[in-house]
Amino acid sequence: MFRNRGGGRGRKKPSSSKKKEEIKRILVDLTEYKTTQCCGISYYNPFVQFYYYMRKMIIIYGWPLVFMIVSVMFGVKGAMIGLVGSSGLPYAQKYLKLSAIEMQKYGIVASFPWTVKPLIGMISDGVPIFGYNKRWYIAASSLIGSGAIYFIATYKFDRSNGLYYIAGLTLINAQVAIADLLTEGKYAEAMRYNPSHSASMVSYVWGNITLGGILATVLSYIALKDENYHLLFWMALPFAVQCFLTSASGLLPELRVKRSKKGEVVVDDDEDDDDDEEEDDGMGPSNAKKSVTFADSEEDEETKKAKREKRSMNMMAILMGIICVVIAGIQIAGLDETTVLAITSISCLLLSMLIYFFLPRQLAKATFFLFITSVLSVSFGGAMTYWFTVDAKCNPGGPHFDYVYFTVYTSIVGQCSGIVGIWLFNIFFSKGSLRKAFWISSVISSLGSFFDYAIVKRWNVDYLSIPDKAFYMFGDAVLESIVGMMAYMPSVVLIAKMCPKNLETTMFAILASFANLGGSLSGSFGTFAMDYAGIKTDLTSGSCNWDNLPNLILICGICLPLLAIPLTFIFVPNILMTDTITDFDNSSKKVGDKYVTEEEKKSLIK
């Protein structure tokens, strides 16, 4: 299913047993190579390891999916969004003259497409374009994103037309969110069929994102050094365009679908003979036909149940979309912060109710954990970013980091730390407990905020005589990236294990979007916290106030993330990274914990 058909309808594809034998042969070759040397090249040579790693990934998942991940994750989510992100701070401070609170609010609006992923997944699953659920959605969004990048690259912005800039960023984020979601749906589906290699896929995906980010950081140096901020968007444009080319050419593996007489989206009969899973299941042509048309009464009942499940998820996606619009709308509506806090709190409560109303108990618990831990990490990034980078008039005695240092140098260190995080995850956590992985990420997150607390209190200068740049570089810049890896990877593994068969894209979107929504709510709560703490950053008049920033860091940055540790005992299943849902159900019986009801074992969705 995850390979291009390439040879047409009559071409026979390798069976599942042959595929497993090929993987086993590669692993045997790798084991033998460990004890040998070829032309003086040891197995421990990183190039040799990379060769075998890529060879294994292509055999397991197929080269089209492997290289489409490079196009989307490296090219778009890594390089393109990295270049666009590097422009955010200069545009906000130099052109738009935004305060820290305004910058954070507009950031929530610009990230709106990430929070409506369920709607995107619902539409792509139910409304194929030219017979494909993913290909042309990625291609169309890539064209729109490319147009938005060109617009920002050529337009001159000031405080009076800042909403145009935010609109352009929103369209760019729409391209990244759509391409990311639809690719995620495909590799999540692949991971479900290859659970023992799920950690390898997660590492591969995040590795591409990290390497793309490193490239973006290096390219950003050219524009930031010369203060040519529009150049960042010109550099991002080719990465947006290449995604259109790869998606339009059909590199992402997917079967062509069509509308049945009943109006349902079904696999095109002309494509049935090419489906790998039919051969893997040992089904002949007649049985394969029945699997598509659901001829017998038992399958008709399963079809009705699937329709009910899909309607339930669609309703959930629509309600989530409405809440997302409200959250984004209140950021630019000019409401007072108390009203914003009330609406944000109500939205948080409604989203929590949606989780437990539409999802079965175990799936709801995992989803709620990802959601609530994101909310509890109350974001005040706008205040910290401004404290580090504003001039002496706004922050006397502050670090006054320039854009090249703050965006380029620290990002390079951060990206390299991200690679270290990937390595640590693979070595120590890829086969370990999900709970422990979340514990470690929470502790490191609090430790990173402690470095922020120390530098704001000026301890590094007054007591340790460590310059600001060195203290920040080897403290917060390193730990923040490792936290991102250690939190992201177990979350993806957990989500992938929960995705039900044949609904990967929509379900993955719903679960992932709750985490994104948690981030938006965290930012909204953060704007209230900054306003309540009296943080002021008026770049026009130079009137600023940072008196309560240390208290903000102590409460929101150090203490609140640690609440995730006790929550894991309630909401995260006590399973290993390599366990499947079946393994989890069996382990639940052994330890006597009733994690999953009998009905939930039959279906992960109501």
LUMGUGU-510467 format. One line per 8 residues: number of its first residue (from 1); their letters; for each residue x negated, y negated, z of C-alpha. Coordinates in Angstrom, 1 decimal, decimal comma, always signed. Each point is the difference from the previous one (the first is absolute). Example, Ala and Ser with C-alpha at 12.3 -4.5 7.8 and 13.67 -1.06 7.14 Angstrom:
1) AS) -12,3/+4,5/+7,8; -1,4/-3,4/-0,7
! end
This chain:
1) MFRNRGGG) +0,0/+0,0/+0,0; -2,9/-2,4/+0,7; -1,8/+0,5/-3,3; +0,7/-1,6/-3,4; +1,7/+2,4/-2,3; -2,4/-0,9/-2,8; +0,5/+3,0/-2,3; +3,8/-0,3/-0,6
9) RGRKKPSS) +2,8/+2,2/+0,9; -1,4/+3,3/-1,1; -3,2/-0,3/+1,9; -0,3/+2,4/+3,0; -1,4/-1,6/+3,2; -2,1/+1,8/+2,5; +1,9/+1,8/+2,7; -0,2/-0,8/+3,7
17) SKKKEEIK) -2,1/+3,1/+0,7; -2,5/-0,9/-2,7; -0,2/-3,5/+1,5; -0,7/+1,3/+3,4; -2,7/+2,4/-1,4; -1,6/-3,0/-1,7; +0,0/-2,0/+3,3; -1,4/+3,0/+1,9
25) RILVDLTE) -2,8/+0,4/-2,6; -1,0/-3,6/+0,3; -0,2/+0,4/+3,8; -2,1/+3,1/-0,4; -2,3/-1,8/-2,3; -0,2/-2,8/+2,5; -0,9/+2,4/+2,8; -2,7/+1,6/-2,0
33) YKTTQCCG) -1,4/-3,3/-1,0; -0,5/-1,0/+3,6; -2,9/+2,4/+0,3; -1,7/-0,8/-3,2; -1,6/-2,9/-1,8; +0,2/-0,8/-3,7; -2,8/-2,0/-1,5; -0,9/-1,3/+3,5
41) ISYYNPFV) +3,6/-1,3/+0,5; +1,4/+1,1/+3,3; +3,7/+0,8/+0,7; +0,0/-2,8/+2,5; -0,8/-2,5/-2,8; +3,1/-2,3/+0,0; +0,3/+0,1/-3,8; +0,2/+3,8/+0,1
49) QFYYYMRK) +2,7/-0,1/+2,8; +1,9/-2,6/-2,0; -0,1/+2,2/-3,1; +1,5/+3,0/+1,8; +2,5/-2,2/+1,8; +1,3/-1,5/-3,3; +0,0/+3,5/-1,6; +2,1/+1,4/+2,8
57) MIIIYGWP) +2,5/-3,0/-0,1; +0,4/+0,4/-3,8; +0,6/+3,7/+0,3; +2,5/-0,3/+2,8; +1,9/-3,1/-1,1; -0,7/-0,3/-3,7; -2,1/-2,7/-1,7; +2,9/-2,3/-1,1
65) LVFMIVSV) +1,1/-0,6/+3,6; -3,6/-0,3/+1,3; -0,8/-2,7/-2,6; +3,3/-1,8/+0,4; -0,8/-0,4/+3,6; -3,3/-1,7/-1,1; +2,1/-2,4/-2,2; +2,5/-0,9/+2,7
73) MFGVKGAM) -1,9/+0,4/+3,3; -3,5/-1,2/-1,1; +1,1/-2,4/-2,8; +3,2/-1,6/+1,4; +0,3/+0,7/+3,7; -3,7/-0,3/+0,6; -1,7/-2,5/-2,5; +3,0/-2,1/-1,2
81) IGLVGSSG) +1,7/-0,5/+3,3; -3,4/-0,6/+1,6; -0,8/-2,8/-2,4; +3,4/-1,6/+0,5; -0,3/+0,4/+3,7; -3,3/-1,9/+0,0; +1,8/-3,0/-1,4; +2,6/-0,2/+2,8
89) LPYAQKYL) -2,0/-1,9/+2,6; -1,6/-2,6/-2,4; +3,4/-0,6/-1,6; +1,8/-0,4/+3,3; -2,6/-2,4/+1,5; -1,4/-1,9/-3,0; +3,0/-0,3/-2,4; +3,2/+0,6/+2,0
97) KLSAIEMQ) -1,1/-1,4/+3,4; +2,0/+2,6/+1,9; -0,2/+0,4/+3,8; -0,9/+3,5/+1,5; +3,7/+0,7/+0,7; +1,1/-1,1/-3,5; -2,7/+2,2/-1,5; +1,2/+3,0/+2,0
105) KYGIVASF) +3,6/-0,6/-0,9; -0,7/-0,3/-3,7; -2,0/+3,1/+0,2; +3,1/+1,9/+1,2; +1,9/-1,3/-3,0; -2,7/+0,9/-2,4; -0,1/+3,6/+1,4; +3,8/+0,3/-0,6
113) PWTVKPLI) -0,4/+2,6/-2,8; -1,8/+2,4/+2,4; +3,0/+0,1/+2,3; +2,6/+0,8/-2,7; -1,8/+3,1/-1,2; +3,0/+2,2/+0,8; +2,1/-2,0/-2,5; -2,7/+0,3/-2,6
121) GMISDGVP) -0,2/+3,7/+0,6; +3,8/+0,4/-0,2; +0,2/-1,9/-3,3; -2,9/+1,8/-1,6; +1,4/+3,4/+1,1; +3,5/-0,8/-1,3; -0,6/-2,2/-3,0; -2,7/+1,5/-2,2
129) IFGYNKRW) -1,4/-2,2/-2,8; -0,4/+1,7/-3,4; +0,3/+3,3/+1,9; -2,7/-0,6/+2,6; +0,5/-0,9/+3,7; -3,4/-1,5/+0,6; -2,0/-0,8/-3,2; +1,9/-3,0/-1,3
137) YIAASSLI) +0,7/-1,5/+3,5; -3,7/-0,2/+0,6; -0,6/-1,4/-3,5; +2,7/-2,7/+0,3; -1,2/-1,1/+3,5; -3,5/-0,1/-1,3; +1,0/-2,4/-2,8; +1,9/-2,2/+2,5
145) GSGAIYFI) -3,0/+0,0/+2,4; -2,4/-0,8/-2,8; +2,2/-3,0/-0,9; +0,1/-1,2/+3,6; -3,8/+0,2/+0,2; -0,4/-2,0/-3,2; +2,5/-2,6/+1,3; -1,9/-0,6/+3,3
153) ATYKFDRS) -3,3/+0,0/-1,8; +1,1/-2,9/-2,2; +2,3/-2,1/+2,3; -1,2/-2,8/+2,4; +1,6/+0,3/+3,4; +0,5/-2,4/+2,9; +2,2/-0,1/+3,1; +3,1/-1,1/-2,0
161) NGLYYIAG) +0,0/+3,2/-2,3; -1,2/+2,6/+2,5; +3,1/+2,1/-0,6; -1,0/+0,6/-3,6; -3,3/+1,5/+1,3; +2,0/+2,2/+2,4; +2,3/+1,1/-2,8; -3,0/+1,0/-2,1
169) LTLINAQV) -1,6/+2,0/+2,9; +3,3/+1,7/+0,5; +0,1/+1,2/-3,6; -3,6/+1,2/+0,2; +0,9/+1,9/+3,2; +2,9/+1,5/-1,9; -2,3/+1,5/-2,6; -2,3/+1,5/+2,7
177) AIADLLTE) +2,9/+1,3/+2,1; +1,8/+1,7/-3,0; -3,2/+1,5/-1,4; -1,1/+1,1/+3,5; +3,4/+1,5/+0,9; +0,6/+2,0/-3,2; -3,6/+1,3/+0,1; +0,4/+0,8/+3,7
185) GKYAEAMR) +3,2/+2,0/-0,8; -1,9/+2,1/-2,4; -3,0/+0,8/+2,1; +2,2/+0,5/+3,1; +1,8/+2,6/-2,0; -3,3/+1,6/-1,0; -1,1/+0,0/+3,7; +3,1/+1,8/+1,0
193) YNPSHSAS) -0,9/+2,8/-2,4; -3,6/+0,0/+1,2; +0,2/-0,7/+3,8; -3,5/+1,4/+0,7; -1,5/-2,6/-2,2; +2,2/-3,0/+1,1; -2,9/-1,6/+1,9; -2,2/+0,1/-3,1
201) MVSYVWGN) +2,7/-1,8/-2,0; +0,5/-2,6/+2,7; -3,8/-0,6/+0,1; -0,2/-0,2/-3,8; +2,8/-2,6/-0,1; -1,4/-2,2/+2,7; -3,5/+0,4/-1,4; +1,2/-1,4/-3,3
209) ITLGGILA) +1,7/-2,9/+1,8; -3,2/-0,7/+2,0; -2,3/+0,1/-3,0; +2,4/-2,3/-1,9; -0,1/-2,4/+3,0; -3,8/+0,0/+0,0; +0,0/-0,9/-3,6; +2,5/-2,8/+0,5
217) TVLSYIAL) -2,1/-1,3/+2,9; -3,1/-0,2/-2,1; +1,8/-1,7/-2,8; +1,6/-2,5/+2,4; -3,5/-1,2/+0,9; -0,4/-1,6/-3,4; +3,2/-2,0/+0,3; -0,2/-1,0/+3,6
225) KDENYHLL) -3,7/-1,0/-0,2; +0,9/-2,6/-2,7; +3,4/-0,8/+1,6; +1,7/+1,0/-3,2; +3,0/+1,7/+1,5; +2,0/+0,3/-3,2; -2,8/+2,3/-1,3; +1,1/+2,6/+2,5
233) FWMALPFA) +3,3/+0,4/-1,9; -1,8/+0,2/-3,4; -2,1/+2,8/+1,4; +3,1/+1,8/+1,3; +1,8/-0,2/-3,4; -1,8/+2,9/-1,7; +0,7/+2,4/+2,9; +3,7/-0,8/-0,3
241) VQCFLTSA) +0,1/+0,5/-3,8; -1,9/+3,4/+0,2; +2,8/+1,4/+2,2; +2,5/-0,8/-2,8; -2,1/+1,9/-2,5; -0,5/+3,1/+2,2; +3,7/+0,2/+1,0; +1,4/-0,7/-3,5
249) SGLLPELR) -2,3/+2,7/-1,4; +1,6/+2,5/+2,3; -3,0/+0,8/+2,2; +2,2/+0,6/+3,1; +1,3/+3,6/-0,3; +3,8/+0,2/+0,0; +2,6/+1,9/-1,9; +2,5/-1,7/-2,3
257) VKRSKKGE) +3,5/-0,2/+1,3; +3,4/-0,7/-1,5; +3,6/-0,6/+1,0; +2,2/+3,1/+0,2; +3,7/+0,1/-1,0; +0,8/-0,6/+3,7; -2,2/-3,1/+0,0; -2,7/+1,6/+2,0
265) VVVDDDED) -3,8/-0,5/-0,6; -1,3/+3,4/-0,9; -3,2/+1,4/-1,6; +0,2/-0,1/-3,7; +0,5/+3,6/-1,3; -2,7/-0,6/-2,5; -2,4/-0,4/+2,9; +1,0/+3,0/+2,0
273) DDDDEEED) -2,6/+2,4/-1,5; -2,8/-2,3/+1,1; +0,9/-0,1/+3,7; -2,8/+1,7/+1,9; +2,2/+0,7/+3,0; +2,3/+2,3/-2,0; -3,0/+2,1/-0,9; -1,4/-0,1/+3,5
281) DGMGPSNA) +3,3/+1,3/+1,3; +0,0/+2,9/-2,4; +3,2/-1,2/-1,6; +0,9/+1,0/-3,6; +1,6/-2,4/-2,5; +3,5/+1,1/+1,0; -0,6/-0,5/+3,7; -1,8/-3,4/-0,7
289) KKSVTFAD) +3,1/-1,1/-1,9; +2,2/+0,9/+2,9; -2,2/-1,9/+2,4; +0,6/-3,2/-2,1; +3,7/+0,5/-0,6; +0,9/+1,6/+3,3; +2,2/+2,6/-1,6; +0,9/+2,2/+3,0
297) SEEDEETK) +2,3/-1,1/+2,8; -2,8/+0,0/+2,6; -2,0/-2,4/-2,0; +3,1/-2,2/-0,5; +0,3/-0,3/+3,7; -3,6/-1,0/+0,3; +0,5/-2,6/-2,7; +2,9/-1,5/+1,9
305) KAKREKRS) -2,1/-0,1/+3,1; -2,9/-1,7/-1,9; +2,5/-2,6/-1,2; +1,1/-0,7/+3,5; -3,6/-0,4/+1,1; -0,8/-2,3/-2,9; +3,0/-2,2/+0,7; -1,0/-0,2/+3,6
313) MNMMAILM) -3,5/-1,1/-0,9; +1,3/-2,5/-2,6; +2,2/-1,6/+2,6; -2,9/-0,2/+2,4; -2,2/-1,6/-2,7; +2,7/-2,6/-0,8; +0,4/-0,9/+3,7; -3,7/-0,3/+0,4
321) GIICVVIA) -0,2/-2,2/-3,0; +2,6/-2,4/+1,5; -2,0/-0,2/+3,2; -3,2/-0,6/-2,0; +1,6/-3,0/-1,8; +1,1/-1,4/+3,4; -3,5/+0,3/+1,5; -1,6/-1,7/-3,0
329) GIQIAGLD) +2,7/-2,6/-0,3; -0,3/-1,3/+3,6; -3,7/-0,7/-0,6; +0,7/-2,7/-2,5; +3,4/-1,2/+1,2; -1,4/-2,6/+2,4; +1,6/+1,5/+3,1; -1,3/-0,6/+3,5
337) ETTVLAIT) -2,2/+2,7/+1,5; +2,5/+1,1/+2,6; +2,6/+0,7/-2,7; -2,7/+1,9/-2,0; -0,8/+2,0/+3,1; +3,7/+0,9/+0,5; +0,5/+1,1/-3,6; -3,3/+1,9/+0,0
345) SISCLLLS) +1,0/+1,9/+3,2; +3,4/+0,9/-1,4; -1,6/+1,2/-3,2; -2,4/+2,2/+2,0; +3,0/+1,5/+1,9; +2,0/+0,6/-3,2; -3,0/+1,7/-1,7; -0,5/+2,3/+3,1
353) MLIYFFLP) +3,7/+1,0/-0,2; -0,3/+0,7/-3,7; -2,9/+2,4/+0,6; +2,0/+2,1/+2,5; +3,3/-0,2/-1,8; -1,2/+1,2/-3,4; -3,0/+2,2/+0,8; -0,1/+3,3/+2,0
361) RQLAKATF) -1,4/-0,1/+3,4; -3,6/+1,1/-0,6; -0,4/-2,1/-3,2; +1,6/-3,0/+1,7; -2,5/+0,3/+2,9; -3,0/+0,0/-2,3; +1,4/-2,9/-2,0; +0,9/-2,0/+3,1
369) FLFITSVL) -3,5/+0,4/+1,3; -1,6/-1,4/-3,1; +2,5/-2,9/+0,0; -0,1/-0,9/+3,7; -3,8/+0,2/+0,2; -0,3/-2,5/-2,9; +2,5/-2,3/+1,7; -1,9/+0,2/+3,3
377) SVSFGGAM) -3,2/-1,1/-1,6; +1,3/-3,6/+0,0; -2,0/-1,8/-2,7; -1,6/-3,3/+0,7; -2,5/+0,3/-2,9; +0,9/-3,5/-1,3; -1,3/-1,6/+3,2; -3,2/+2,1/+0,1
385) TYWFTVDA) -0,8/-0,7/-3,6; +0,4/-3,7/+0,4; -2,0/+0,0/+3,3; -2,9/+1,6/-1,8; +0,0/-2,2/-3,1; +1,4/-3,5/+0,7; -2,4/-2,9/+0,3; -1,4/-1,7/+3,1
393) KCNPGGPH) +2,8/-2,6/+0,0; +2,6/+2,7/+0,6; -2,1/+2,4/+2,1; -2,9/-1,8/+1,8; -2,7/+2,5/+1,0; +1,6/+2,8/-2,2; -1,9/+2,3/-2,3; +1,0/-1,9/-3,2
401) FDYVYFTV) -0,6/+2,9/-2,3; -0,1/-0,8/-3,7; +2,1/+2,0/-2,5; -3,0/+1,9/-1,5; -1,0/+1,3/+3,4; +3,6/+0,6/+1,3; +1,3/+1,6/-3,2; -3,0/+1,5/-1,7
409) YTSIVGQC) -2,7/+1,0/+2,5; +2,3/+1,2/+2,7; +2,2/+1,8/-2,5; -3,0/+1,9/-1,4; -0,8/+1,2/+3,6; +3,6/+0,7/+0,6; +0,4/+2,1/-3,2; -3,2/+1,9/+0,8
417) SGIVGIWL) +1,5/+0,6/+3,4; +3,1/+1,3/-1,7; -2,1/+2,6/-1,8; -1,4/+1,0/+3,4; +3,5/+0,3/+1,3; +0,9/+2,3/-2,9; -3,0/+2,1/+0,8; +0,8/+0,1/+3,7
425) FNIFFSKG) +3,6/+1,0/-0,9; -1,1/+2,9/-2,2; -2,6/+1,2/+2,4; +1,8/-0,3/+3,4; +3,7/-0,4/-0,7; +1,0/+1,5/-3,4; +0,6/+3,4/+1,7; +0,8/-1,3/+3,5
433) SLRKAFWI) +3,0/-1,3/+1,9; +2,3/-2,7/-1,4; +0,5/-1,4/+3,4; -3,7/-0,4/+0,8; -0,6/-1,8/-3,3; +2,6/-2,6/+1,0; -1,5/-0,3/+3,5; -3,5/-0,8/-1,4
441) SSVISSLG) +1,4/-2,6/-2,4; +1,9/-1,8/+2,9; -3,1/-0,1/+2,2; -2,2/-1,3/-2,9; +2,6/-2,6/-0,8; +0,0/-1,4/+3,6; -3,8/+0,1/+0,0; -0,1/-2,1/-3,2
449) SFFDYAIV) +2,3/-2,6/+1,6; -2,2/-0,1/+3,0; -2,8/-1,3/-2,3; +2,4/-2,7/-1,1; +0,7/-0,9/+3,6; -3,7/-0,2/+0,8; -0,8/-2,3/-2,9; +2,9/-2,3/+0,6
457) KRWNVDYL) -1,0/-0,3/+3,7; -3,6/-0,7/-1,4; -1,5/+2,8/+2,1; -2,2/+1,1/-2,8; -1,7/-3,5/-0,1; +0,1/-0,9/+3,7; -1,0/+3,3/+1,6; -1,4/+2,2/-2,7
465) SIPDKAFY) -1,7/-2,6/-2,3; +1,3/+1,9/-3,1; +0,9/-2,3/-2,9; +3,6/+0,0/-1,1; -0,7/+1,5/-3,5; -1,9/+3,0/+1,5; +2,5/+0,6/+2,7; +2,9/-0,1/-2,4
473) MFGDAVLE) -1,7/+2,0/-2,7; -1,0/+3,0/+2,2; +3,1/-0,2/+2,2; +3,4/-0,8/-1,4; -0,9/+0,3/-3,7; -1,2/+3,6/+0,5; +2,7/+1,2/+2,5; +2,9/-1,5/-1,9
481) SIVGMMAY) -0,8/+2,1/-3,1; -0,5/+3,2/+1,9; +3,4/-0,6/+1,8; +1,6/-0,4/-3,4; -1,4/+3,4/-1,1; +0,8/+1,8/+3,2; +3,6/-1,3/+0,1; +0,8/+0,3/-3,7
489) MPSVVLIA) -1,2/+3,6/-0,7; +1,9/+1,9/+2,7; +3,1/-2,1/-0,9; -0,2/+1,1/-3,6; -0,5/+3,6/+0,9; +2,9/-0,1/+2,4; +2,3/-1,6/-2,6; -1,1/+2,4/-2,7
497) KMCPKNLE) +0,9/+3,0/+2,2; +3,5/-1,4/+0,6; +0,9/-0,7/-3,6; +2,7/+2,4/-1,2; -0,3/+1,9/-3,3; +1,2/-1,9/-3,2; +0,5/-3,2/+1,9; -3,6/-0,9/+0,6
505) TTMFAILA) +0,0/-3,5/-1,6; +3,1/-1,4/+1,8; -0,8/+1,7/+3,3; -3,6/-1,0/+0,0; +1,1/-3,6/-0,7; +2,5/+0,0/+2,9; -2,5/+1,4/+2,5; -2,9/-2,3/-1,2
513) SFANLGGS) +2,3/-3,0/-0,2; +0,9/+0,3/+3,7; -3,7/-0,5/+0,7; -0,1/-2,9/-2,3; +3,1/-1,5/+1,5; -1,6/+0,4/+3,4; -2,9/-2,1/-1,3; +2,4/-2,7/-1,2
521) LSGSFGTF) +1,8/+0,0/+3,3; -3,4/-0,1/+1,8; -0,9/-3,1/-2,0; +3,4/-1,6/+0,7; -0,4/+0,7/+3,8; -3,5/-1,4/-0,4; +1,1/-3,3/-1,4; +2,2/-0,4/+3,0
529) AMDYAGIK) -2,8/+1,0/+2,4; -2,3/-2,6/-1,6; +2,6/-2,7/+0,2; +0,8/+1,0/+3,7; -3,7/-0,1/+0,8; -0,3/-3,5/-1,4; -2,4/+0,9/-2,8; -0,1/-3,0/-2,4
537) TDLTSGSC) -2,0/-0,3/-3,2; +1,0/-3,2/-1,9; -2,7/-0,2/-2,7; +1,3/-3,3/-1,4; -0,4/-2,0/+3,3; -2,6/+2,3/+1,6; +2,1/+0,5/+3,1; -0,6/+3,5/+1,4
545) NWDNLPNL) +0,5/+1,9/+3,3; -1,6/+3,3/+0,9; +0,4/+0,0/+3,8; +2,1/+3,1/+0,3; -1,6/+2,0/-2,8; -2,0/+2,2/+2,5; +3,2/+1,0/+1,8; +1,6/+0,8/-3,4
553) ILICGICL) -2,9/+2,3/-0,8; +0,2/+1,7/+3,5; +3,7/+0,8/-0,2; +0,7/+0,6/-3,7; -3,4/+1,2/-1,1; -1,4/+2,0/+2,9; +2,9/+1,3/+2,1; +2,9/+0,6/-2,4
561) PLLAIPLT) -1,8/+2,4/-2,5; -0,8/+2,3/+2,9; +3,7/+0,7/+0,4; -0,3/+2,3/-3,0; -1,9/+2,6/+2,1; +2,9/+1,0/+2,4; +2,5/-0,3/-2,9; -1,8/+2,8/-1,9
569) FIFVPNIL) +1,1/+2,5/+2,7; +3,6/-0,9/-0,8; +0,1/-0,6/-3,7; -2,9/+1,7/-1,7; +0,1/+3,8/-0,5; -2,8/+1,9/+1,7; -1,4/+1,5/-3,3; -3,2/+0,1/-1,8
577) MTDTITDF) -0,8/-1,9/-3,2; +0,0/+3,3/-2,0; +3,3/+1,3/+1,4; +3,0/+0,2/-2,3; +3,5/-0,6/+1,1; +0,5/+3,8/+0,2; -3,1/+0,3/+2,2; +1,4/-2,8/+2,2
585) DNSSKKVG) +3,3/+1,8/+0,4; -1,7/+3,2/+1,0; -2,3/-1,7/+2,4; +3,0/-1,8/+1,6; +1,5/+3,4/+0,8; -3,3/+1,3/+1,5; -0,4/-2,9/+2,5; +3,7/+0,0/+0,7
593) DKYVTEEE) +0,7/-3,6/-1,2; +3,1/-0,5/-2,0; -1,3/-2,5/-2,5; +2,2/+1,0/-2,9; +3,6/+1,3/+0,0; +1,0/+2,9/-2,2; +1,9/-2,3/-2,2; -3,0/-2,3/-0,4
601) KKSLIK) -2,1/+3,0/-1,0; +2,3/+0,5/-3,0; -0,2/-3,7/-1,0; -2,1/-2,9/+1,1; +2,7/-2,4/-1,0; +3,5/-0,2/+1,2
! end
